[in-house]
Amino acid sequence: MYDIIIVDDEAVIREAILELIDWNSHGFNCVAHCENGIEALELAVKLRPAVVLTDISMPFMDGLEMARRLAEEHPRCRIVFLTGYDDFEYARQAVKLKADDYMMKPITAAELRALLDKIRNELDEERSRLEDMGRLRRQLNESLPLLRERFLERLATSGMSKEEADERLAYFDIGISGTDYIVLAIDPDHFRVHDNADDHELLRFAVYNIVQELAHRQAQSAVFRSREERVMTIVSGVDAGGSGLEERAQQLAEEIREAAETYLDITVTVGIGRKVGDLRELGRSSRDAVTALDYRLLLGNNRVISISDMEGRESARTVDTARWEKKLISGIRTGTEEEVETAISEIFCHLQHVFPAIDRCYIQIQKIILALIQTVVELGGSEADAFGPQANPLTDIYAFTKLGDIEDWLKAASRSAIRSVAAARTDYSHMQMLQAETYIREHYDDPDLSLKMICQHLHMSASYFSLMFKQHTGQTFVEFLTAHRIGKARELLKFSDLKTYEIAEKVGYRDPHYFSMLFKKTTGQTPKEHRQKVTAE
């Protein structure tokens, strides 16, 4: 419902307008009616109506003057002029005053109703727009902290033009207007074992608050959280050729590290990037800070690590772990856990001693992982058996913050790999022995069937086959073949009228006398005695 004021110096016209219109049905509430411009102006300023329906020609103050003054006092009020003077000059002035409409007297009730409906629709649309804008503004205000962080992250990673950076720094009221900049990257080393996911998030937020509080004490700084959940800090200042800004960054980093350990009972590592002289170079300092942070893999946790220091410490010696990789592969092939774990320990001891650049360190570890995976797959195992079904070991290493943790993880994977290879070998050997049994049953009637023949069929050495076959069946090859042939001979003696020499030939013996001797040795009876016994039963 919108408020409206009627202004006309003729009482009859005012009363007619009031009586002809059902104001509520058209969305209006007539809050006052006046006979001159002075009275109307006072009431309009006081009541703040949405619409003033006014005559132009009135005593003391005409409608045009009232509209001019009302536009200053209540600019959102809509003005509709009603006049009996068909004068172009009045119309021109009304348009100049941005009147919402201009209607000639006498006006009919239908025309006025149509006009009111039109104005009400316009007011509804305007209200809707204002409500939408208000809602958007509230949402913007609620989102400002997140928008500020995303802006800072973009500034410190992707970069942007100086004009855009200055404009948005001013909009978000971020005071880093120095000429030199250094980025710090802060990350918790680990969480307490008994903490759950909620506790982890709370501790991350607590670290963020500590960094904000400590950075706020220093002028020209800004703090934000990256998408990788690190806390990043931009420290700026005027550092013409000196090291004052670097000293400030080092001091702030130490304060952050000590505060986290003291107040949160956790440790954090802080990486410090290089100093840069332009906002557009913040990305380089940010990347340096994250790289410095990664050096805790070699140095350990709870440290402040400057990328400049790491560049100076990098060893010139080559990082070559080939001989230990061979030892590792040999241990996997032979299933010797002790040999494997010794090789891994020596590899990581070498990495710690040589102290390579962090990217070279990761590459070397990835080479070891690839060698392990390749060996396991070649021996019939699988990568999933070693590292888990959903693992991606080449990237999983980046989740570790200590070299020793990767060493332990790789040793556990190697033990799983050995078990996987052993199981694969057992399964394969079992399959081969089943194939051997089948081959014997299908070719037992061949007098030339031999150990050499079956080993050629299975592509196995005689010694390995003999070992595996004895473990599988509990018999040697000759014992198994003889038992099978004698079993077949007993069936023929019972269910056929074949002569002994014929049966001997059918079960793979050329010499019937040798067959008879083996038969008696195996069953305790001659073939003839066995036939008589089974026939009599």
Solvent accessible surface area in square Angstrom, and as a share of the most:
residue,aa,sasa,rsa
1,M,127,0.57
2,Y,18,0.07
3,D,48,0.25
4,I,0,0.00
5,I,0,0.00
6,I,1,0.01
7,V,2,0.01
8,D,3,0.01
9,D,55,0.28
10,E,90,0.40
11,A,49,0.38
12,V,117,0.67
13,I,43,0.22
14,R,29,0.11
15,E,96,0.43
16,A,41,0.32
17,I,11,0.05
18,L,45,0.23
19,E,147,0.66
20,L,92,0.46
21,I,9,0.04
22,D,89,0.46
23,W,24,0.08
24,N,97,0.50
25,S,72,0.46
26,H,23,0.10
27,G,14,0.14
28,F,0,0.00
29,N,67,0.34
30,C,34,0.21
31,V,51,0.29
32,A,18,0.14
33,H,91,0.41
34,C,2,0.01
35,E,88,0.39
36,N,19,0.10
37,G,0,0.00
38,I,76,0.39
39,E,65,0.29
40,A,0,0.00
41,L,16,0.08
42,E,114,0.51
43,L,49,0.24
44,A,1,0.01
45,V,53,0.30
46,K,154,0.65
47,L,67,0.33
48,R,118,0.43
49,P,1,0.00
50,A,22,0.17
51,V,1,0.00
52,V,1,0.01
53,L,2,0.01
54,T,1,0.00
55,D,9,0.05
56,I,0,0.00
57,S,39,0.25
58,M,17,0.08
59,P,63,0.40
60,F,169,0.70
61,M,18,0.08
62,D,49,0.25
63,G,0,0.00
64,L,4,0.02
65,E,60,0.27
66,M,0,0.00
67,A,4,0.03
68,R,100,0.36
69,R,108,0.39
70,L,1,0.01
71,A,52,0.40
72,E,144,0.64
73,E,93,0.42
74,H,17,0.07
75,P,97,0.61
76,R,135,0.49
77,C,15,0.09
78,R,40,0.15
79,I,17,0.08
80,V,0,0.00
81,F,0,0.00
82,L,4,0.02
83,T,0,0.00
84,G,49,0.47
85,Y,123,0.47
86,D,127,0.66
87,D,62,0.32
88,F,158,0.66
89,E,72,0.32
90,Y,59,0.22
91,A,27,0.21
92,R,111,0.41
93,Q,45,0.20
94,A,1,0.00
95,V,112,0.64
96,K,158,0.67
97,L,41,0.20
98,K,174,0.74
99,A,24,0.18
100,D,48,0.25
101,D,41,0.21
102,Y,56,0.21
103,M,34,0.15
104,M,68,0.30
105,K,41,0.17
106,P,131,0.82
107,I,31,0.16
108,T,76,0.44
109,A,21,0.16
110,A,66,0.51
111,E,82,0.37
112,L,4,0.02
113,R,90,0.33
114,A,63,0.49
115,L,9,0.04
116,L,2,0.01
117,D,43,0.22
118,K,96,0.41
119,I,2,0.01
120,R,62,0.23
121,N,72,0.37
122,E,54,0.24
123,L,14,0.07
124,D,61,0.32
125,E,101,0.45
126,E,39,0.18
127,R,111,0.41
128,S,54,0.35
129,R,139,0.51
130,L,88,0.44
131,E,99,0.44
132,D,54,0.28
133,M,107,0.48
134,G,25,0.24
135,R,105,0.38
136,L,97,0.48
137,R,147,0.53
138,R,141,0.51
139,Q,86,0.38
140,L,63,0.31
141,N,85,0.44
142,E,135,0.60
143,S,44,0.28
144,L,54,0.27
145,P,88,0.55
146,L,102,0.51
147,L,66,0.33
148,R,61,0.22
149,E,10,0.05
150,R,62,0.23
151,F,4,0.02
152,L,0,0.00
153,E,15,0.07
154,R,95,0.35
155,L,1,0.00
156,A,0,0.00
157,T,67,0.39
158,S,91,0.59
159,G,19,0.18
160,M,19,0.08
161,S,56,0.36
162,K,108,0.46
163,E,131,0.59
164,E,53,0.24
165,A,1,0.01
166,D,60,0.31
167,E,123,0.55
168,R,73,0.27
169,L,14,0.07
170,A,79,0.62
171,Y,125,0.48
172,F,21,0.09
173,D,126,0.65
174,I,12,0.06
175,G,43,0.42
176,I,1,0.01
177,S,95,0.61
178,G,11,0.11
179,T,76,0.44
180,D,19,0.10
181,Y,11,0.04
182,I,1,0.01
183,V,0,0.00
184,L,0,0.00
185,A,0,0.00
186,I,0,0.00
187,D,20,0.10
188,P,11,0.07
189,D,9,0.05
190,H,100,0.45
191,F,40,0.17
192,R,76,0.28
193,V,155,0.89
194,H,147,0.66
195,D,16,0.08
196,N,88,0.45
197,A,74,0.57
198,D,110,0.57
199,D,47,0.24
200,H,53,0.24
201,E,98,0.44
202,L,120,0.60
203,L,14,0.07
204,R,57,0.21
205,F,94,0.39
206,A,24,0.18
207,V,2,0.01
208,Y,16,0.06
209,N,63,0.33
210,I,25,0.13
211,V,0,0.00
212,Q,66,0.30
213,E,101,0.45
214,L,16,0.08
215,A,2,0.01
216,H,159,0.71
217,R,168,0.61
218,Q,31,0.14
219,A,74,0.58
220,Q,61,0.27
221,S,22,0.14
222,A,3,0.02
223,V,8,0.05
224,F,1,0.00
225,R,81,0.30
226,S,14,0.09
227,R,172,0.63
228,E,109,0.49
229,E,84,0.37
230,R,50,0.18
231,V,6,0.03
232,M,6,0.03
233,T,0,0.00
234,I,0,0.00
235,V,0,0.00
236,S,0,0.00
237,G,9,0.08
238,V,119,0.69
239,D,14,0.07
240,A,102,0.79
241,G,88,0.85
242,G,38,0.36
243,S,55,0.36
244,G,37,0.36
245,L,4,0.02
246,E,79,0.36
247,E,113,0.51
248,R,68,0.25
249,A,0,0.00
250,Q,72,0.32
251,Q,105,0.46
252,L,0,0.00
253,A,0,0.00
254,E,57,0.26
255,E,58,0.26
256,I,1,0.00
257,R,43,0.16
258,E,90,0.40
259,A,12,0.09
260,A,1,0.01
261,E,78,0.35
262,T,98,0.57
263,Y,166,0.63
264,L,29,0.14
265,D,103,0.53
266,I,5,0.03
267,T,24,0.14
268,V,0,0.00
269,T,0,0.00
270,V,0,0.00
271,G,0,0.00
272,I,9,0.05
273,G,5,0.05
274,R,74,0.27
275,K,57,0.24
276,V,4,0.03
277,G,51,0.49
278,D,42,0.22
279,L,16,0.08
280,R,140,0.51
281,E,71,0.32
282,L,0,0.00
283,G,7,0.07
284,R,102,0.37
285,S,0,0.00
286,S,5,0.03
287,R,145,0.53
288,D,15,0.08
289,A,0,0.00
290,V,34,0.19
291,T,47,0.27
292,A,0,0.00
293,L,1,0.00
294,D,44,0.23
295,Y,11,0.04
296,R,18,0.07
297,L,4,0.02
298,L,5,0.03
299,L,28,0.14
300,G,21,0.20
301,N,30,0.15
302,N,40,0.20
303,R,109,0.40
304,V,27,0.16
305,I,4,0.02
306,S,17,0.11
307,I,10,0.05
308,S,63,0.41
309,D,86,0.44
310,M,8,0.03
311,E,92,0.41
312,G,68,0.66
313,R,131,0.48
314,E,69,0.31
315,S,21,0.13
316,A,113,0.87
317,R,131,0.48
318,T,98,0.57
319,V,19,0.11
320,D,83,0.43
321,T,0,0.00
322,A,46,0.36
323,R,164,0.60
324,W,26,0.09
325,E,23,0.11
326,K,146,0.62
327,K,68,0.29
328,L,0,0.00
329,I,46,0.24
330,S,45,0.29
331,G,0,0.00
332,I,0,0.00
333,R,98,0.36
334,T,92,0.53
335,G,35,0.33
336,T,55,0.32
337,E,68,0.30
338,E,138,0.62
339,E,49,0.22
340,V,1,0.00
341,E,47,0.21
342,T,53,0.31
343,A,0,0.00
344,I,0,0.00
345,S,39,0.25
346,E,62,0.28
347,I,0,0.00
348,F,5,0.02
349,C,87,0.52
350,H,39,0.18
351,L,0,0.00
352,Q,87,0.38
353,H,120,0.53
354,V,3,0.02
355,F,15,0.06
356,P,1,0.01
357,A,15,0.12
358,I,9,0.05
359,D,85,0.44
360,R,90,0.33
361,C,0,0.00
362,Y,14,0.05
363,I,97,0.49
364,Q,13,0.06
365,I,0,0.00
366,Q,38,0.17
367,K,97,0.41
368,I,0,0.00
369,I,0,0.00
370,L,92,0.46
371,A,16,0.13
372,L,1,0.00
373,I,25,0.13
374,Q,114,0.51
375,T,4,0.02
376,V,1,0.00
377,V,84,0.48
378,E,100,0.45
379,L,34,0.17
380,G,52,0.50
381,G,13,0.13
382,S,41,0.26
383,E,66,0.29
384,A,46,0.35
385,D,80,0.42
386,A,9,0.07
387,F,23,0.10
388,G,26,0.25
389,P,113,0.71
390,Q,171,0.76
391,A,36,0.28
392,N,80,0.41
393,P,2,0.01
394,L,56,0.28
395,T,71,0.41
396,D,50,0.26
397,I,0,0.00
398,Y,114,0.43
399,A,87,0.68
400,F,52,0.22
401,T,26,0.15
402,K,81,0.34
403,L,8,0.04
404,G,37,0.36
405,D,53,0.27
406,I,0,0.00
407,E,33,0.15
408,D,87,0.45
409,W,56,0.20
410,L,0,0.00
411,K,33,0.14
412,A,44,0.34
413,A,4,0.03
414,S,0,0.00
415,R,78,0.28
416,S,26,0.17
417,A,0,0.00
418,I,13,0.07
419,R,141,0.51
420,S,14,0.09
421,V,1,0.01
422,A,51,0.40
423,A,54,0.42
424,A,21,0.17
425,R,99,0.36
426,T,89,0.51
427,D,97,0.50
428,Y,121,0.46
429,S,6,0.04
430,H,93,0.42
431,M,89,0.40
432,Q,12,0.05
433,M,2,0.01
434,L,83,0.41
435,Q,82,0.36
436,A,0,0.00
437,E,23,0.10
438,T,67,0.39
439,Y,31,0.12
440,I,0,0.00
441,R,112,0.41
442,E,115,0.51
443,H,64,0.29
444,Y,42,0.16
445,D,71,0.37
446,D,44,0.23
447,P,54,0.34
448,D,81,0.42
449,L,12,0.06
450,S,43,0.28
451,L,56,0.28
452,K,142,0.60
453,M,56,0.25
454,I,0,0.00
455,C,9,0.06
456,Q,112,0.50
457,H,93,0.41
458,L,10,0.05
459,H,170,0.76
460,M,24,0.11
461,S,64,0.42
462,A,50,0.39
463,S,88,0.57
464,Y,98,0.37
465,F,0,0.00
466,S,48,0.31
467,L,98,0.49
468,M,34,0.15
469,F,1,0.00
470,K,95,0.40
471,Q,122,0.54
472,H,58,0.26
473,T,37,0.22
474,G,51,0.49
475,Q,59,0.26
476,T,59,0.34
477,F,17,0.07
478,V,100,0.58
479,E,85,0.38
480,F,24,0.10
481,L,13,0.06
482,T,26,0.15
483,A,47,0.36
484,H,36,0.16
485,R,17,0.06
486,I,3,0.02
487,G,30,0.29
488,K,60,0.25
489,A,0,0.00
490,R,112,0.41
491,E,90,0.41
492,L,48,0.24
493,L,4,0.02
494,K,114,0.48
495,F,154,0.64
496,S,31,0.20
497,D,137,0.71
498,L,48,0.24
499,K,120,0.51
500,T,45,0.26
501,Y,127,0.48
502,E,56,0.25
503,I,0,0.00
504,A,0,0.00
505,E,119,0.53
506,K,108,0.46
507,V,0,0.00
508,G,3,0.03
509,Y,17,0.06
510,R,168,0.61
511,D,69,0.36
512,P,44,0.28
513,H,150,0.67
514,Y,100,0.38
515,F,0,0.00
516,S,34,0.22
517,M,111,0.50
518,L,24,0.12
519,F,0,0.00
520,K,104,0.44
521,K,168,0.71
522,T,75,0.43
523,T,39,0.23
524,G,56,0.54
525,Q,41,0.18
526,T,41,0.24
527,P,5,0.03
528,K,140,0.59
529,E,84,0.38
530,H,12,0.05
531,R,61,0.22
532,Q,106,0.47
533,K,108,0.46
534,V,27,0.15
535,T,102,0.59
536,A,90,0.70
537,E,156,0.70
